[in-house]
Amino acid sequence: MTATLSTYPQVEYRSAIDRFIITGKAAGCPPDQLLNFRRANYPAQPRQLEFHAAARECDRPGGPVRVGYGGPRGEAKSHAALAQAVMDDAWRVDGLKVLFLRNIGKAARESFEDLVHKVLAGFPAEYVGSRSRLKLANGSFVVLGGFKSESDIDKYIGIEYDLMVIEDANLITKTKIDRLFGSLRSSKTNWRPRAYLTFNPGGVGHAWVKRMFVEPWREGRQSETRFIQARPSENKFVNLEYRQYLDGLTGWLRRAWRDGDWDIAAGQFFTTFRREVHVKRPPFAKIPANWPVWASLDYGFNHPTAVYLHAIGDGILWTVGEHWRQRWQVQQHATAIKALFERWGVAPGRIRSFPAGHDCFGNEEDNENPTIAQKYKKYGLKLTRADTDRVNGWAEMLARLGDPDEGIAPTWFISEDCPRLIECLPLLQHDPHRPEDVLKWDIDETGEGGDDAADACRYGLVGAPRRAARVLAQRAAKGWNP
């Protein structure tokens, strides 16, 4: 349906229209899109206009197929997503079938009615509450779907949708989101199927959201995705009391909900971890010959086997190298681990210790069924039993991270060559039943997530050579700052 001057009730033209048009054009919005929004009395703000422009990029061949809009709470991301789907897409393409999926904390009908009445007041769409649908005169319609748990999403999987709007995507696992995307297809020749996602930092989907949208945006390599980073205090319509509430938050909650910081997750255990502080390129290409060197391992087959190489010198502990693979045999791992050592100038015989989880040892008296440790020994790698005390292990890692915000210098740095560990640490959460422990987190069937990297590294930090560890502690006590 083509928008015309007589389609909507007439509105008074003011100088604000000029500002809206200029800002929209600067963001990349085409004129007909701006006309659709203006005629609907939708006061899109600058960051929302960037989102709308990205949505229109999906029209062109080779353009993006997923647009993400994320960051702090209270920045009108939901309004923008619904406005784009209804006022622009469903209005201009006849017979468009849209799924609008959101997390609901109250009755589904009440949740959707609140949003529809706020965003679409005066817009010529019929809201059918009994069927949770929005209907337009051109045959387009929006299915309003709510979920309290992931199982609620299953009823929408397998049904063809031309467009999906997925709110609170950070509350959905990667496995489930992939299945939803499998229902995104269209037979319309004038439409490219696409998905718009809104999200905040934190939640079970934080890792895949960050990998799919935030990291390509940060690194300037966006192709199939576009990411719009909401910023604090940009929504001029949010009420003062809610803004004051966000401003009054502290710690990880402030960084996640107020600041929209993607390097922190709600409930984060390692709140003092700072990528810009703790992740560094080591000041050496090969580990100096007089430095203590050791490794650590967490075993798995369907779960990954994770291995880290550590060294201490000049009062600093470095985790310099990483090996992380699923579904490999011991021989394959052993070859890759030796290659890791070689890259850092370390012969296997120089490794002082190699702590590993107790599942590597089993019954060492069973000569017919060798343990994992015995299999590694066959290939020249001698594993030792790790100290697996979780609470003390996490405490050791926290102590060595220091506290940059409080001026406590770290005594542990991680090489850029450890991407799985760097990704894992900010996502680990407190166990609500044991606050000093980390909540167990298993890798999913797609290989996403999991705490295996952190477990392997924990064994290594607790298992640091004793004399080197004492030197490190003495340096830290004196306030040594690298």
Buried (B, 14 or more C-beta within 10 A) or exposed (E): BEBEEEBBEEEEEEEEEEEBBEBBBEBBBBEEBBBBBBBBEBBBBBBBBBBBBBBBBBBEEEBBBBBBBBBBBBBBBBBBBBBBBBBBBBBBBBEBBBBBBBBBEEEBBEBBBEBBEEBBEEBBBEBEEEEBBBBBEBEBBBBBBBBEEBEBBEEBEEEEBBBBBBBBBBBBBBBBBBBBBEBBEBEEEEBBBBBBBBBBBBBBBBBBBBEBBBBBBEEEEBEEBBBBBBBBEBBEEBEEEEBEBBEEBEEBBBBBBBBBBBBBBBBBBBBBBBEEBBBBEBEBEEBEEEBBBBBBBBBBEEBBBBBBBBBBBEBBBBBBBBBBEBEBEBEEBBEBBBEBBEBBBBEBEBBBBBBBBEEBBBEEEEEEEBBBBBBBBEBEBEBBBBEBEBEEBBEBBBBBBBBBEEEBBBBBBBBEBBBBBBBBBBBBBBBEEEEEBBBEBEBBEEEBBBBBBBBBBBBBBBBBBEEBBEBBBEBBEEEBEE
